[in-house]
Amino acid sequence: MIEPGKKLKGAGISYLGSGVAFLAVAASGQTAFLGVGMAMIGLGIAFLAKSRKDRP
């Protein structure tokens, strides 16, 4: 059975990866994606922190 913390860890890593991708697009000149990338990185960090907090 999959533990809830493992689901959050996977989601956190996915959000971090997407955020980095959006920041890379923003660095190439599309500044509109800067806010989206920062928000996704924030979500990724929050999910990773929650998954670590749930560990026994």
MARKOLZA-369584 format. One record per residue: residue number from 1; residue in one letter; x negated, y, z negated of N, C-alpha, C in turn. Coordinates in Angstrom, 1 decimal, m for minus. Atoms other than C-alpha are relative to their C-alpha. Example, Ala and Ser with C-alpha at 12.3 -4.5 7.8 and 13.67 -1.06 7.14 Angstrom:
% MARKOLZA-369584
{1, "A", {m0.9, m1.2, 0.0}, {m12.3, m4.5, m7.8}, {m0.9, 1.2, 0.0}}
{2, "S", {0.9, m1.1, 0.0}, {m13.7, m1.1, m7.1}, {0.8, 1.1, m0.8}}
% end
This chain:
% MARKOLZA-369584
{1, "M", {m0.8, m1.2, 0.0}, {0.0, 0.0, 0.0}, {m0.9, 1.2, 0.0}}
{2, "I", {0.7, m1.3, m0.1}, {m1.2, 3.5, 0.9}, {0.3, 0.9, m1.2}}
{3, "E", {m0.2, m0.9, 1.1}, {m1.7, 5.8, m2.1}, {0.3, 1.4, 0.6}}
{4, "P", {m0.4, m1.4, m0.5}, {m0.2, 9.4, m1.7}, {m1.3, 0.9, 0.1}}
{5, "G", {1.2, m0.8, m0.1}, {m3.7, 10.9, m2.3}, {m0.7, m0.2, 1.3}}
{6, "K", {0.7, 0.3, m1.3}, {m5.1, 9.1, 0.8}, {0.8, 0.7, 1.1}}
{7, "K", {m0.7, m0.7, m1.0}, {m2.3, 10.6, 2.9}, {m0.4, 1.5, 0.0}}
{8, "L", {0.3, m1.4, 0.1}, {m3.1, 14.1, 1.6}, {m1.5, 0.2, 0.5}}
{9, "K", {1.3, m0.1, m0.4}, {m6.8, 13.5, 2.3}, {m0.1, 0.1, 1.5}}
{10, "G", {0.0, 0.0, m1.4}, {m6.2, 12.6, 5.9}, {0.6, 1.3, 0.6}}
{11, "A", {m0.6, m1.2, m0.5}, {m3.9, 15.6, 6.4}, {m0.9, 1.2, m0.2}}
{12, "G", {1.0, m1.1, 0.3}, {m6.5, 17.9, 4.8}, {m1.1, 0.0, 1.0}}
{13, "I", {1.1, 0.1, m1.0}, {m9.2, 16.7, 7.1}, {0.5, 0.4, 1.4}}
{14, "S", {m0.6, m0.4, m1.3}, {m6.9, 17.1, 10.1}, {0.2, 1.5, 0.1}}
{15, "Y", {m0.2, m1.5, 0.0}, {m6.0, 20.7, 9.1}, {m1.3, 0.7, 0.1}}
{16, "L", {1.4, m0.6, m0.1}, {m9.7, 21.5, 8.6}, {m0.5, 0.0, 1.4}}
{17, "G", {0.5, 0.1, m1.4}, {m10.6, 20.2, 12.0}, {0.8, 0.9, 1.0}}
{18, "S", {m0.7, m0.9, m0.9}, {m7.8, 22.1, 13.7}, {m0.3, 1.4, m0.3}}
{19, "G", {0.4, m1.4, 0.4}, {m8.7, 25.3, 11.8}, {m1.4, 0.3, 0.6}}
{20, "V", {1.3, m0.3, m0.6}, {m12.3, 25.0, 13.0}, {0.1, 0.1, 1.5}}
{21, "A", {m0.2, m0.2, m1.5}, {m11.1, 24.5, 16.6}, {0.6, 1.3, 0.3}}
{22, "F", {m0.6, m1.3, m0.3}, {m8.9, 27.6, 16.4}, {m1.1, 1.1, m0.2}}
{23, "L", {1.1, m1.1, 0.2}, {m11.9, 29.6, 15.0}, {m1.0, 0.0, 1.1}}
{24, "A", {0.9, 0.0, m1.2}, {m14.0, 28.4, 17.9}, {0.6, 0.7, 1.2}}
{25, "V", {m0.7, m0.7, m1.1}, {m11.4, 29.6, 20.3}, {0.0, 1.5, m0.3}}
{26, "A", {0.0, m1.4, 0.4}, {m11.2, 32.9, 18.4}, {m1.4, 0.6, 0.2}}
{27, "A", {1.4, m0.5, m0.2}, {m15.0, 33.3, 18.6}, {m0.3, 0.2, 1.5}}
{28, "S", {0.3, m0.2, m1.4}, {m14.8, 33.0, 22.4}, {0.8, 1.2, 0.6}}
{29, "G", {m0.6, m1.3, m0.5}, {m12.7, 36.2, 22.6}, {1.5, 0.1, m0.2}}
{30, "Q", {m1.5, 0.0, 0.3}, {m9.1, 35.2, 21.8}, {0.2, 0.2, m1.5}}
{31, "T", {0.0, m0.3, 1.4}, {m8.9, 37.0, 18.5}, {1.4, m0.3, m0.6}}
{32, "A", {m1.3, 0.3, 0.6}, {m5.2, 36.2, 18.1}, {0.0, m1.4, m0.7}}
{33, "F", {0.1, 1.3, 0.7}, {m6.2, 32.7, 17.0}, {m0.8, 0.0, m1.3}}
{34, "L", {0.8, m0.1, 1.2}, {m8.3, 33.9, 14.1}, {0.9, m0.2, m1.2}}
{35, "G", {m0.9, 0.2, 1.1}, {m5.4, 34.1, 11.7}, {0.5, m1.4, m0.1}}
{36, "V", {m0.5, 1.4, 0.0}, {m4.0, 30.7, 12.7}, {m1.1, m0.9, m0.5}}
{37, "G", {1.2, 0.9, 0.4}, {m7.5, 29.1, 12.2}, {m0.2, 0.2, m1.5}}
{38, "M", {0.2, m0.2, 1.4}, {m7.9, 30.7, 8.8}, {1.1, m0.6, m0.9}}
{39, "A", {m1.1, 0.6, 0.7}, {m4.5, 29.6, 7.7}, {m0.1, m1.6, 0.0}}
{40, "M", {0.1, 1.5, 0.0}, {m5.1, 26.0, 8.8}, {m1.2, m0.5, m0.9}}
{41, "I", {1.1, 0.4, 0.9}, {m8.5, 25.9, 7.0}, {0.5, 0.1, m1.4}}
{42, "G", {m0.5, m0.2, 1.3}, {m6.7, 27.2, 3.9}, {0.9, m1.2, m0.4}}
{43, "L", {m0.9, 1.2, 0.2}, {m4.1, 24.4, 4.2}, {m0.9, m1.3, m0.2}}
{44, "G", {0.9, 1.2, 0.1}, {m6.9, 21.8, 4.7}, {m0.6, 0.0, m1.4}}
{45, "I", {0.7, m0.1, 1.3}, {m8.7, 23.0, 1.6}, {1.0, m0.4, m1.1}}
{46, "A", {m1.0, 0.3, 1.0}, {m5.5, 22.9, m0.4}, {0.4, m1.5, m0.1}}
{47, "F", {m0.3, 1.4, 0.0}, {m4.6, 19.4, 0.7}, {m1.1, m0.9, m0.5}}
{48, "L", {1.1, 0.8, 0.5}, {m8.1, 18.1, 0.0}, {m0.1, 0.2, m1.5}}
{49, "A", {0.0, m0.2, 1.5}, {m8.0, 19.7, m3.5}, {1.1, m0.8, m0.7}}
{50, "K", {m1.1, 0.8, 0.6}, {m4.6, 18.1, m4.2}, {m0.3, m1.5, 0.0}}
{51, "S", {0.3, 1.4, 0.0}, {m5.8, 14.7, m3.1}, {m1.1, m0.4, m1.0}}
{52, "R", {1.0, 0.3, 1.0}, {m8.8, 14.9, m5.4}, {0.5, 0.1, m1.4}}
{53, "K", {m0.6, m0.2, 1.3}, {m6.7, 16.1, m8.3}, {0.8, m1.2, m0.4}}
{54, "D", {m0.9, 1.2, 0.3}, {m4.4, 13.0, m8.0}, {m0.8, m1.2, m0.4}}
{55, "R", {0.8, 1.2, 0.3}, {m7.3, 10.6, m8.5}, {0.0, m0.3, m1.5}}
{56, "P", {0.0, 0.3, 1.5}, {m7.3, 8.8, m11.9}, {m1.4, 0.2, m0.6}}
% end
